[in-house]
Amino acid sequence: MSTPELLRAAPTSVHIDLGERSYPILIGGELLSDPATWAPQANRKAVALIVTNVTVAALYGAALAAALEPHFARVRTLALPDGEAYKDLAHLNLVFDELLGQEADRRTVLYALGGGVVGDMTGFAAACYMRGVPFVQVPTTLLAQVDSSVGGKTAVNHPLGKNMIGAFYQPRQVVCDLGVLDTLPDREMSAGLAEIIKYGASIDIEFLGWLERQVDELRARRRDALAHAVRRSCEIKARVVGADEKEAGLREILNFGHTFGHAIEAGLGYGQWLHGEGVGCGMVMAAELSARLGLVDAAFARRIEALVARAGLPVRGPASLSPQRYLELMRVDKKAQGGDIRFVLLDGESHASVRTAPEAVVVDVIAALTASA
């Protein structure tokens, strides 16, 4: 399908089945600027607050505000600084300042216009303000469209750990406008591919094969390839979230690569590596650990590494982080229990489970897959 044909096509909808908290994910072109997209949350007596960052606000803030204006009494925009370094309690408080300054009530709807940082912070603010107000995810990065905007995980970072302060709080709607990906920097596109590869590597072997065939098309932003990748990723996540909303078991497998990746992010300082870059390298480490433990064939681990590299992501950890520093940071990972580090590991091709691993083997894997090695 050509790009013009796709833009004219009706959007695809993926359903998140959570009973009374269920909601749709809309995927298509030219959704953001269409007032009809936003009709489900319309309330002419309410305030709409767009929470975004300074970079995205300049690109899409005015278009979203114009599309929302027919539906609300007032539309306000708050542009936060851009970057993972600002995903903290101090900047979260700016959202509360704006809400209180506007005398916003429980009818207020928050719109998270941005990537994962904006989505997580806006969702957490919505969960907290007046003990819960509606919010809508409007993800503008590939990573946010396929992962962080879906499933209701909201949080801010703490210097000792990523996403350690937050809440499970579902949006009312997720709108993935594929057109906004045209302005995404190449590095951010690659970061988004990491989360897409995660689904294939740990859950869906057929999708993994498709990604191996299409990764170059995805990096070139072929709209039909992107539409399939976003839709399939959302379908997989919808199935997992529907079965385990609050990560009591099954949903933990969606963290494949994240234990190592979060350690890299925290160890370097948030924002030095993008989240997807940490996850990409983390998947290579997790696959190698799986192979060294005899859980999966070494050839499959090499297959994951090759795809991560083709996606433009790092496959070696930063030389400045020692194995012992990884261990310190991984002990405060959300999956850790009683001081034991738990990893999402492959126990078959595109099949994952949560396990512990001997510390000596973990250290050997980190040392072998560090840039200076």
N, C-alpha and C positions, 0 to 999 in steps of 0.2 A: 504494500500500500504506500503510495507516495505521501509526502508530507502534507500537501494541500488537502488530499482526500482524508487523511487522519484528522486534520484540524476541523474538517466539517462533520466528521463522524460523531455520533452520540457518545458521551463518555461511558467508560466501563465502570461498573459498580461492584465492589467487593464488600460483603457483609460481615461485620464482626458480631457474632452471636453471643451476647451476654445478658439475655433476658431483657429486663427493663432498661439496662444500660447499653443495649445494642446500638450500633450506628453504622452508617455507610462510609466507605472510602470511594471517592469519585476520582477517576483517572482519565485524563484526556487533554485536549488542547483548548486554549482560549477560555478557560474556566474562571480564572481570577477576576477578569474585568467584566464578566457577565452578571448583572444583578440577579438573574434567575437562580444562579448557583447558591445564593445566600438567603433565599426566601424561607427555608425551613426554620431559621432562628429569628425571623422578623418580629419586631415588637416596637411599634411607633412611640411607645411611652418609655422605652429603655435607652440606655447609653451603650454604645459599642466602643470598646477600647482595642485598638490595634497595637500590639506589642511587637516591635521589630528591632533591627539594629540599624546603625547609620548607613551601612552599605546597602542593605536591602531596601531601606526606606527611600533612598534616592532612585531606585530602579522601579519599585512596584508599590510603594506606599500610597501614592496619589490615586493609582488605578483601583486599588482595593477600597480605599476610602470612598471614592465616587460610586463604586458598585454597592457599597453598604448603605449609603446615604438615603436611598428610597425606603429603607427598612427600619430605620432607627430615628429617635428624637435628636440624638447628637452622635457624631463619630469623632473620636479623639485618636491621636497617634502618639505613642511614646517610643522614641528611638534610643535604644541602649548602645553602649560601646560594642564594637564587633570583636568577638573572640572568646575562646574557652576560658581565658584568664579572668573574664568578668562574670563567669557563672558562679556567683557566690551570694552569700546572704546580704552583703552590702548593696549589691545591684538589684537583688530581688526586692529590697525595701523601696527602691525607686518606683516599682510597679504599685506597691501599696500606697505610696505617697500620692501617685496620680489618681488612684481609685478614691482615696479619701478626699483629695482635693476637689474632685468632681462630684462628691457626695453620691458616689455610685451605690446602688442598692442591689438586692438579690436578683433583679431582672437583668442586670448588666451582663453583656456577653463579651468575653475576651477572645481576640483573634491573634493567634501566634503566627506571625508572618516572618519566616526565616528558617534557619537550619535547626540542628538538634539543640543547640544552646538556647535559642529563643523558645523553642517548643517546650523544652523541659522546664524552663523558668516560668513561662506563662502558665503552663499546666499546674505547676506547684502553687503559683500565686492564686489561680482559680480555685484550687482545692482548699486554700487557707482563708481567702477573703470571705468574711461573713459565714465561715464554715462551709463554703462551697457555692460557686456561681458557675454558669455554663461557660465552656470555651470550645473553640474550633481550631483545629490544626490546619495551617496553610503552609506546608513545607516547601522551601525554595531550594533545597539541596537534594541531590540524589540520595544521599545517606538518610536524610530525614524522611524522604518519601517512602523508602523501602523498609525503614526500621524504626527510628526514634519517634515518629509521629503516630505510630500505630501501637495500641496496646495499653496506654494509660500509665506508663512509668514516667514519673516526673521527679525532678530533683535538682539540687545544686551541689557543687563540690565543696569539700573541706580540704585544707592543706594536707591532711593525713590520709585522704581517700576520696576517690571519685564517686559521685552520686550517692554519698552516704547519708544525706539529709533530704528526704523527699516523701512522696506518697503515691499510692496507686489511685489514679483519678482519670476516668475516661472522658475523652472529648465527646461532643455531640455529633461531630462530623469531621472528616479528613478530606481535604481537597488537594489532589496532586495534579497541578497544571504542568504538563510536560514542557510547555513553551518556556517556562522560567529557567529551564536547564540550559537554554542557549547562551545565557550570560554567565554561567557557572565557570570559574577558573578550572583549568585542566587538573590541577592538583586536587581540587574538591571533587571533580568527577571520579578520579581514581579512588579517592577515599570512599565514595559511595559504592563503588564496585566491590570493595572489601566486604560490606555487609551483604551484598547480593551473592558473592562467592560463598559466604558462610552458609547460606541456605542450601546451596548445591553440595558443598563439601560434607555437611553434617546431617542432611535430611533427605535430599532429593537427587539421586544419582542421574536421572534423566535430565534434570535441570543443569546439573554440573556439566554434562556432555554438551548441552546447548550453549552454555557459557563459553566452553572451550572453543566452540565453532564461531561464536559471535562476539568475543571480547573486543576484537578490533573495531567492529561495527558500533559497539557500545561506546568505545572511547571516541569514535568519530561522531557520536550523537545522532546516529540514525534513528529517526523517530519511531519507526515500527519496532526496531529492536528494543528501544527503551520502553515502549509501551508494554511489550511482553515481559521484560525483566521486572518492571515495577509491579505489574499485575500479578505475576507468579510469586514474587517475593511477598506481596501483601496477602495472597491466598494462603501461603504456607504459615505466615505469622498469624493470620486470622484463625486458622485451625488450632494452632498451639495455644494462643491466648484464650480462645473459647473453651479449651479443655483445662487450662490452668492459669486463671487470670492473675493471681498474686504470687506466682513463681514458687509454689509449694513443692514442685517436683519437675514435671515435664518441661515447663517453660525455661528451666535452667539450661537446657541444651542450646537455646538461642544465644548463649554466652560463649560459644565456641571461639577460641582465640582471645577472649576478653580478659581472662585472668592475667596473662602475660602482657596484653596490650594496655590494660589500665595501669600496670606497674610501670611501663615505659612512659606513659603520659604523666603520671604523678612524679616519677623519678626525674624526668627532664624539666618539669614545670609545665603546667597546663598551657597548651597553645604552641609549644615547640614542635611537637608532632601533632598532626590532625588525628582525631579519634579513629578514623578509618585506616590511617597509616599504622597506628598501634595495633589495630585488630588484624590487619593484613600480616604484619610480622608475627603477631601473636598466634595466628592460625598456622603459620609455618612451624613455630616452636611447638605448638600443641600436637600437630601432626607428627613431628619428629619424636616427641615424647611418646606418643601412642605407638609408633613403630619400635622404639627402643624397649618398650614394655611388652612387645609381642602381641599387641592388640589389633594391629592392622599391618598389612604388607608394606614394606619400605617403598615399593614402587608407587603406592597410592600417596604416600607422604610427598614423594618427589613430584607427583602429578599436581598436588595442591600448591607446592612451592612454585612450579613452573607457571601456573595460572595466575598466582599472586604477582609474580614478576611481570607477566605480560600485561597485567592491569595497571602497571606503572607504580606499584607499591614496593616499599622496602621489604626485603626478605632476610635482613640481618639487623640485629638489635644495635642500639647506639653504644659506641665504645666506652662512653663515660659511665655507664651503669655496670656495676659488678654483679655477679650472681648473688652475692649476699644481700645486696641492696634490693634486687628483685624479690628475694624471699621475705625481707622485712615488709615490703609494700604489699605483697600478695597475702600476707597473714591478716591484713585488714580488709581484704576483699569480702564482698557481701556473701560469697558462697563459703567462706572459711567457717569452720565449726570447731570450737574448743582449741583454737590455735593451729588446727590442721588445715593445710591448704588443699582445696578441692578444685579439680580441673575438669573442664568439659573435654573429654578425650574421644577419639574415634575408636570404636570397637568393631569396625567393619567399614566397608566402603559406603560413605554417606549414611552412617549410623553412629550416633554419639550417646554417651552416658557420662554421668558425673562420678569422678573417682579421685582417690588420693594417689600419690606416687612417692616412691622413695626419694628423699631429699637429694641424695648423691646423684641420682639419675637426672633429676631436674637441673641441678647445678651443671652437670656435664652437657646437657642440651643447650642451656643458656650460653655456656662457654663456647660451644661449637658453632653457635649461630649468632655470635656477636661480631660486629664489623671489624674489630681488630684481630679476630681469630684467623 
